[in-house]
Amino acid sequence: MYINRKELEEIKTDIVEGLGGELTDKTDFLIKLMKGDDWSLVIKSHALIESVISELIIAKINQEEIKTIVERLPLHGSEISKIEIVKTYNLIDKEQISFIKSLSELRNKLAHKFEYVEFSYVKYLSTLDKNQRKAWIKSHTWYTSKENENYWNEMVTEKPQLVVFMSVYFFVTKTLFKTKKLQTDTKIEVAKNKTNEHLIKKLV
């Protein structure tokens, strides 16, 4: 199948510029969260993650008209959820899913009671037993190598907000790249079909 070179370059330019803008906006958003309280970090970073997962699903199934339906699905916790969809399409790995579930469970706990607005990661982590703490660290450092394990263990104690920030940042970045790749593939396929139809008309 063929594609017009000029059209291909336009697609690439649009995708690169769009990706750059989104990465900048979302990074700025996360940096602002780091300067705020821990409750906001949990609630708002969870909202950001849910948003990029919705966009990833829409890009995969390529049906913009059901975007509203996808957005209304719960992130996880039921048989029909965003996490179940991305698992079905193998869009994110099990380590990332473990992180999302951990953050989502905490978000659900904090979002429904006023007394949790003073939530502190330092205090929260101090209430976990050894196994719970180990599981939390593992799920929130999914992007690191085993060689850096001691460093991140120290960071959890000293700056747990930074650990959360990095987990969210890397997940959002990787997901945006996957989304843009899927969108690019779709646009290129549409352009190929358009070019082929034009060539066929010329030959007939």
Summary of the structure (lengths in Angstrom):
residues: 204
radius of gyration: 20.5
end to end distance: 17.4
largest distance: 74.6
contacts: 569
relative contact order: 0.16
helix: 81%
strand: 0%
